[in-house]
């Protein structure tokens, strides 16, 4: 069963561009990770929102220690207001079949 994740990243205002670019740089590498079905960056009012879909919990767990994500930490150091707010969503038997 697929796993959907939503992460909110809050860059310090003066570092918004650098944080956005750091995420954009890793997108191709993350898209190539096994089990990555969606890894899409969004933005609203200075907050970056990553919407992810993984083929399984195992794929998500692997992503959490993959080179792209671990290399991101040092690039964000001192540029964000704290750790990302991460929500792992549990599917309910409603909505459009086969969609997020």
C-alpha positions as CSV (number, residue, x, y, z in Angstrom):
1,X,0.0,0.0,0.0
2,X,1.3,3.5,-0.9
3,X,2.3,5.9,1.8
4,X,1.6,9.6,1.4
5,X,3.7,12.2,3.2
6,X,3.3,16.0,3.5
7,X,6.2,17.9,4.9
8,X,6.2,21.7,5.7
9,X,9.6,23.4,5.7
10,X,9.8,26.9,7.1
11,X,12.8,28.7,5.7
12,X,14.0,31.9,7.4
13,X,12.8,34.7,5.1
14,X,16.3,35.7,4.1
15,X,17.1,32.1,3.1
16,X,13.9,31.2,1.2
17,X,15.6,31.2,-2.2
18,X,18.6,29.1,-1.0
19,X,16.3,26.5,0.7
20,X,14.1,26.3,-2.3
21,X,17.1,25.7,-4.5
22,X,18.5,23.0,-2.2
23,X,15.3,21.0,-2.5
24,X,15.1,21.6,-6.3
25,X,18.6,20.2,-6.6
26,X,17.8,16.9,-5.0
27,X,14.5,16.3,-6.9
28,X,16.0,14.2,-9.7
29,X,17.9,12.0,-7.3
30,X,14.9,11.4,-5.1
31,X,12.7,10.7,-8.2
32,X,15.1,7.9,-9.1
33,X,14.9,6.3,-5.6
34,X,13.1,2.9,-5.6
35,X,9.5,3.3,-4.7
36,X,9.2,7.0,-5.3
37,X,5.9,7.6,-6.9
38,X,5.7,11.4,-6.2
39,X,8.1,14.0,-4.7
40,X,6.6,17.4,-5.5
41,X,7.7,20.7,-4.1
42,X,5.1,23.5,-3.5
43,X,5.2,26.9,-1.9
44,X,2.8,29.1,-0.1
45,X,3.5,32.3,1.9
46,X,7.1,31.6,2.4
47,X,6.6,28.0,3.4
48,X,7.7,25.1,1.3
49,X,5.5,22.0,1.2
50,X,6.7,18.7,-0.1
51,X,4.0,16.2,-1.1
52,X,5.4,12.7,-1.4
53,X,4.0,9.3,-2.3
54,X,6.0,6.1,-1.7
55,X,5.2,2.6,-2.9
56,X,5.6,1.3,0.7
57,X,6.7,2.1,4.2
58,X,9.9,0.3,3.4
59,X,10.5,2.7,0.4
60,X,9.9,5.7,2.7
61,X,12.2,4.3,5.3
62,X,14.9,3.9,2.7
63,X,14.4,7.4,1.5
64,X,14.9,8.8,5.0
65,X,18.5,7.6,5.0
66,X,19.2,7.9,1.2
67,X,22.1,10.1,0.1
68,X,19.9,12.9,-1.4
69,X,18.1,13.5,1.9
70,X,21.1,13.1,4.2
71,X,23.1,15.6,2.0
72,X,20.2,18.1,2.4
73,X,20.6,18.6,6.1
74,X,23.9,20.5,6.0
75,X,22.6,22.7,3.2
76,X,19.6,23.7,5.3
77,X,21.6,24.3,8.6
78,X,20.9,27.8,9.9
79,X,18.5,28.5,7.1
80,X,15.2,27.1,8.5
81,X,13.2,27.8,11.6
82,X,13.4,24.2,12.8
83,X,12.8,20.6,11.8
84,X,10.3,20.0,9.0
85,X,6.7,19.3,10.2
86,X,6.1,15.9,8.7
87,X,2.8,14.2,8.4
88,X,2.5,10.6,7.3
89,X,-1.1,10.2,6.1
90,X,-3.3,7.2,6.6
91,X,-5.6,6.4,3.8
92,X,-9.3,6.3,4.4
93,X,-11.8,4.3,2.3
94,X,-13.0,7.5,0.5
95,X,-11.9,9.7,-2.4
96,X,-10.8,8.9,-5.9
97,X,-9.4,5.5,-6.4
98,X,-5.8,5.5,-7.6
99,X,-5.2,9.2,-6.8
100,X,-3.4,10.9,-3.9
